[in-house]
Structures are given as structure tokens and as C-alpha cells.
């Protein structure tokens, strides 16, 4: 039985090697496709924009709002960088809000949650607290493709009262699931997210 198992592993490794040699693109695409998770879009009470991803997250949230999928957009109140504290740079919170305003989201429908949040774990906890306080029962959280698996695990781990929290995968301006290996940013992002996922699973 052990000998058969080892033989199967050797044959699998040879098959993967052959695929990698003759069709490297298909193998790399399949690796990303297996890693990325994305929940189906459906109406929700709000969309949440976490820190980072200024080039795509607020744009996705504004699109959900315009399509009538959400009624509110909540922005994570991440801590300001030293240059932001000096007023030399616009804060990330203000930048997200301005993007949403320019895309037609009314100011009254944009809210801020948390205070000086430093990492994704703190953002998830703060989002849960805000949702409980204002009676939000369903939330869409858009994020870049490789961060989806970690973020969805964290949200489900925190929201134990089981509201409807969905993570939607976003392609970035720099890479997509079908070409990520052609971009240094894509390769680094995939590698980093695997390490982050392992770290967060161990720590939390």
C-alpha cells in the first residue's frame, strides 16, 4: 500500500512537471484559480472598503452602490502615516472618501468605522463592532484576488453571529488571475498572501 502511494506521488510529480514544461501558463493559472475565492454578488446592507487598494476597492464599492446592491459604504479608519499627520499627504481615509464622492456616492451614505486601525485583523474586528452597533446584517467586502482567501477566513472567524458577509475578488491594474506570473507585483503579491494566510491562521 505504501509502495503504491509513493508511486502515485511520483507519477503525480512527473505529470505536474510535464504540464509545467509544456504548458506553464495553464499550471500557473490553475494555481491562482485554486487559491482565489470569491463570493457571488448579491444585494447587501453595505460595502466595506478596507485600507489599501485605493486603485480598485473604492471603485468596486461605488459600482455596487450605483447598481443598487448596497445602501451604505463603510470606510476603514486606518492610522495616518507621518506625512499624512503633517498634512503633506492626503489621508487614506480622505482619499477613499473623495474617490467615492467623485464617483457619485452621496456623502450621507459614506460612513467611517474604527479608529487608527493598523492591520486587517483590527479592521475586521472594527467592522464587526460597527455592524452590530448600527444593525447591519449583510456586507460586501471587495479585495484583490490573492487576499480573498485570508480575508474571508478572518471575516467568518470574527462574525460568529453569522451575518451575511461576502468577499468579492478584484483584478488589479497590475495583474489578473490569468497573467499574474508575468508581473513582479503579481508574483510578490501571491507569495506574500500565502505567507500571510499561514501567519493569520496560526496567530488568530
C-alpha positions in Angstrom: 0.0 0.0 0.0 2.8 2.4 0.9 4.7 1.5 -2.3 1.5 2.3 -4.3 1.1 5.6 -2.6 4.7 6.6 -3.3 4.4 5.5 -6.9 1.2 7.6 -7.2 3.1 10.6 -5.8 6.0 10.1 -8.2 3.6 9.8 -11.1 1.8 13.0 -10.0 5.0 14.9 -9.7 6.1 13.7 -13.1 2.7 14.7 -14.5 2.9 18.2 -12.9 6.5 18.5 -14.2 5.3 17.7 -17.7 2.5 20.2 -17.5 4.8 22.8 -16.2 7.3 22.1 -19.0 4.8 22.0 -21.9 2.1 24.4 -20.6 3.5 26.5 -17.8 0.8 29.2 -18.2 -2.0 26.7 -17.6 -0.4 25.4 -14.4 0.2 28.9 -13.0 -3.4 29.9 -13.9 -4.7 26.8 -12.2 -2.7 27.5 -9.1 -4.1 31.0 -8.8 -7.6 29.8 -9.6 -7.4 27.2 -6.8 -6.2 29.9 -4.3 -8.6 32.7 -5.1 -12.1 32.6 -3.6 -14.9 35.0 -4.5 -18.5 35.1 -3.3 -21.3 35.9 -5.7 -22.5 39.4 -5.8 -26.0 40.0 -4.3 -27.8 42.9 -2.6 -26.4 43.7 0.9 -26.8 46.4 3.5 -23.4 47.9 3.0 -20.0 47.5 1.3 -16.8 47.9 3.3 -13.6 49.4 1.9 -10.6 48.3 3.9 -7.2 50.2 3.9 -5.1 49.8 0.8 -6.3 49.1 -2.7 -7.1 52.7 -3.4 -7.0 51.9 -7.2 -9.7 49.3 -7.1 -11.6 48.9 -3.8 -13.5 52.2 -3.6 -14.3 51.9 -7.3 -15.8 48.5 -6.8 -17.8 49.8 -3.8 -19.1 52.7 -5.8 -20.1 50.4 -8.6 -22.1 48.3 -6.1 -23.8 51.4 -4.9 -24.7 52.7 -8.4 -26.2 49.3 -9.2 -28.4 49.4 -6.1 -26.7 46.4 -4.5 -25.8 48.4 -1.3 -27.2 51.4 0.5 -24.1 52.4 2.5 -20.3 52.3 2.1 -18.2 52.0 5.1 -14.5 53.1 5.0 -11.9 51.7 7.4 -10.3 54.4 9.5 -6.7 53.2 9.3 -3.9 55.1 11.2 -2.3 58.1 9.4 1.2 57.9 8.2 3.7 60.6 9.4 3.4 62.5 6.2 -0.4 62.4 6.5 -0.2 63.6 10.1 1.9 66.6 8.9 -0.7 67.4 6.2 1.8 66.8 3.4 -0.3 63.9 2.1 -4.0 63.3 2.0 -5.0 60.6 4.4 -6.0 57.3 3.1 -9.5 57.7 4.6 -10.0 61.0 2.9 -8.7 59.7 -0.4 -11.1 56.8 -0.3 -14.0 59.2 0.6 -13.1 61.6 -2.2 -13.0 58.8 -4.8 -16.4 57.7 -3.7 -17.8 61.2 -3.9 -16.4 61.8 -7.3 -18.0 58.5 -8.4 -21.4 59.8 -7.4 -21.8 58.3 -3.9 -23.6 60.8 -1.7 -21.7 61.9 1.4 -24.6 60.9 3.7 -24.2 57.3 2.5 -20.5 57.1 3.3 -19.5 56.2 6.9 -16.2 55.6 8.7 -15.6 52.7 11.1 -12.9 52.1 13.6 -10.1 54.4 14.7 -6.3 54.2 13.9 -6.6 50.6 12.7 -3.2 49.1 12.0 -3.9 45.8 10.3 -6.5 43.6 8.7 -7.4 41.8 11.9 -8.2 45.2 13.6 -10.2 46.2 10.6 -12.3 43.0 10.7 -13.0 43.4 14.5 -13.9 47.1 14.0 -16.2 46.2 11.1 -18.0 43.6 13.2 -18.5 46.1 16.0 -19.8 48.7 13.7 -22.2 46.3 12.0 -23.6 45.3 15.5 -24.0 48.9 16.6 -25.9 50.0 13.5 -27.8 46.8 12.7 -26.0 45.8 9.5 -26.8 42.2 8.6 -25.1 41.8 5.2 -21.8 43.3 3.9 -19.8 43.0 0.7 -16.0 43.4 1.1 -14.1 43.7 -2.2 -10.4 43.0 -2.2 -7.6 42.0 -4.6 -7.6 38.4 -5.9 -4.8 36.9 -3.8 -6.0 38.4 -0.5 -9.5 36.9 -0.7 -8.8 33.6 1.0 -7.2 35.2 4.1 -9.8 37.9 4.3 -12.8 35.6 4.0 -11.4 33.3 6.7 -10.8 36.3 9.0 -14.3 37.6 8.5 -16.0 34.3 9.1 -13.8 33.7 12.1 -14.9 37.1 13.6 -18.5 37.2 12.6 -19.6 34.2 14.6 -23.1 35.6 14.8 -23.3 34.6 11.2 -24.4 37.7 9.3 -24.1 37.5 5.5 -20.5 38.7 4.8 -19.2 38.2 1.3 -15.7 38.7 -0.1 -15.5 39.6 -3.8 -12.3 39.2 -5.7 -11.0 42.2 -7.7 -8.5 42.1 -10.6 -5.9 44.9 -10.1 -4.5 47.3 -12.7 -1.2 45.4 -12.4 -2.2 41.8 -12.8 -5.1 39.4 -13.2 -5.5 35.7 -12.4 -4.7 34.8 -16.0 -1.4 36.7 -16.2 -0.2 37.3 -12.6 3.1 35.4 -13.2 4.1 38.0 -15.9 4.2 40.8 -13.3 6.7 41.2 -10.5 3.9 42.7 -8.4 1.7 39.7 -9.1 4.4 37.2 -8.1 5.3 39.0 -4.9 1.6 39.5 -4.0 0.8 35.8 -4.4 3.9 34.8 -2.4 3.1 37.3 0.4 -0.5 36.3 0.7 0.3 32.6 1.1 2.7 33.6 4.0 0.1 36.0 5.5 -2.6 33.4 5.3 -0.5 30.9 7.2 0.6 33.5 9.8 -3.0 34.7 10.4 -4.3 31.1 10.7 -1.6 30.4 13.3 -2.0 33.7 15.2 -5.8 34.1 15.3 
